[in-house]
Amino acid sequence: MTSKPELGKNSFNAELAKGRNASDSLRQALRRMVEEEPGPQTRAILMAKAALALSELEAVLNELDRIGRNTRNTAKNE
């Protein structure tokens, strides 16, 4: 059976991976907007992708905060 700290570490690492992927998506969308100077429709799509990636990053940060709080609480109770 996996211990709580191990579960926390696995969850933490999974969330970090999600955050890195969202950050890469955001960076790619912004880079395309700057380097390619797309038309209005493509620019709107890229802006939507960037906004979605920012939303995903916020969700990751909230989950990392939750994991951190649970880890601190678990350490206090032991």
N, C-alpha and C positions, 0 to 999 in steps of 0.2 A: 504494500500500500504506500502511496506517496504522502509524504508529510506536508503539513500546511506551508512551511517555508519553501519546499520544493514546488508546490502548486503555485505559490506566489511568484517564484522565480520564473516558472514556465509562462505564467500569464503575463508577467512583466516583459519577458523577451518577445512574446507574441505581439503585445501592444507596441513595443518598440519597432518591430518589423512593419506593422501597419502604419505607424507614424512615418517611418522612412519612405514607404511606398507612396503615401499621400504627399509627402514633401517632394519626392521626385516628380509626381504628377503635376504638382503646382509649379515647380520650377520649369518643367517642359512646356506647360501652357504659356507661362509668362515669357519664356525664351522665344517661343514661336511668335507671340504677339509682337515682340520687339524686333526680331531678326527678319521675319517674313513679311511684316506689314500687310497682314491679310485684309480681305474685304470685310464689310460690315457683318455679314452672316457668319463667316468663319471666326471673326473676332468675338462675336456674341457667344458662339459655342465654346471658344477657348476661355472666355470669362466665366462661363457657367462651370466648366471643368475646374478652373482655379477656385471658384467659390465652393464647389463640392469638396475639393481637396482640403480647403481651410476648415470646412465643417468636420471632415474626418479627423483632422489634426486636433480640433477641439475635443472631439469624442475620445480620442486617444489620451489626451492630457487628463480628462476627467477620469478615465479608467485607471491611468497610472496613479492619480491621486487617491482613488479608492483602494488600489492595491497597497499603496504606501500606508494609508491609514489602518488597513487590516493587519499589515505586517507589524506596525507599531503596537496596535492593540493586542495582537497575539504575543508579542515579546513581553508586554507588561503583565499579561496574565500567566506567564510561565514562571 
